[in-house]
């Protein structure tokens, strides 16, 4: 299926995957910084942003997402790009790396390292944000116009929401409310827990895990689990950043992404091959 995406820059390809309920524009604070050294491809995942939902009867699972992303990359003529993702996109990047689809994986507060209570907490916060998005748009716009209002509305997601563009935040809220893939993707998270933490990434694929020190959605205890599950990964704390860190500190996040994708591209592999 076609995925709406933004493609800019020149250099080794870097695929950017957003979190649940978000859209490719979440990467806008760092896109130009990255495009100086990479060909960046920021996508709207199926059922989010401007991308169409999955065909009827197709489950919103991680396995489906990896298949769709593999087909999307093939349609662009790109093999084994560097992968990067935030939250749900981070989980997708790690699972894609397991399948040999990437040359590196740099993940920002990736999903998938929660236990039962952590999953229920994150689901509750996300559902609450989606419910709050039903507030009449003039009311939301009035709140978002002020720094304290942005803190109240978005403080669970961003570390420094007062620094963000109110108009972009309003569009993000609308995207969350209208995303046809939200509910099914969230429900699929329960099944994902049964698969265990993302591990078994080929040794030749460098992994970087970055976690916001002010992440209130996926707390830092999950970052510690990620370090234990992927002991070979490089870990970077994102000081003063929240769950979606790109707008909190664009320069820092861009540096982490560029450092994480600085290794040479790897040769293409058989997409049907399974990795342990």
Steps between C-alpha positions, in 0.01 A plus 500: 500500500607860448616692805489877510853617570745788491832440326785750504876528522786300355718226639439158654123441539347539845140385554311685777202334671265693728308382807136398542255774411772720354603589144818553304495871589608404851851481354490854355718655774792276398438438128716777360781420744493137388461580130841668496659155529228244427224433253213503748169326435239582764183295455143504622440145622189318375188643659680808632559848366401516135572133420207273426397236751593139443265302276194356672587182687873579524609508865689796643788294632872564510551220249259670259674833547841350426366337184341826384820693570706244311270529199509880526880507497508263204264733311752782556792282392660525846666199662601482866481869593587623844190477718381741766180513697328659796272304735296259284727592209797399713348157554436470126862598430634234737274230356597602146866480600436145628380411150809642332326804353737760642867588523459653846219577745480816708196504725362775723299371799394189307181315592518131577694502829198540727343237719127468568466800731715719277295411195174576679635832625625611155175386336301698754701816441466469123128435518459798731685723252279375219187565706625851583550563127121498467487834683371765257784622283464870598549402865809293420640776281453757776686279750778413255565868432658540845808325641318390817215366291741297288657361817160394631394344171822332389721467808460122512636465147763773465761615747479864389163548326518875554777510237287342230298661222134525614371446146702178459372379836143565391558298183657223708189494719275473197717220360472310828124538508445400138754215469305192382783271605523620859271260684604183317870587535461564872317170549774321307744614766359235733589225254843654446581454868461125453787507250742625764738793482657579159827306494693286254613787279787391271838586649601703195210745554598778746223594742466828688237546771425855615256579780367832619575566866157669522308224323169473685333256260759221490699560821872447521465159667409376153823648372688289753319191374596594144865520602478156659320348200746652251832509689695574184308819431633848559285685751458878503299698758309790348529751782192715560311332214160333512351203321499676161838674522545643150353840589644508851862510382533474120879536496553220753253264335645566153850425632383172653332401172802593290743322733276194509483485119869569435598140426527380138193364328480122509437277197142396428374179654225255409188650654365156562797404714430483873747613762522333838 
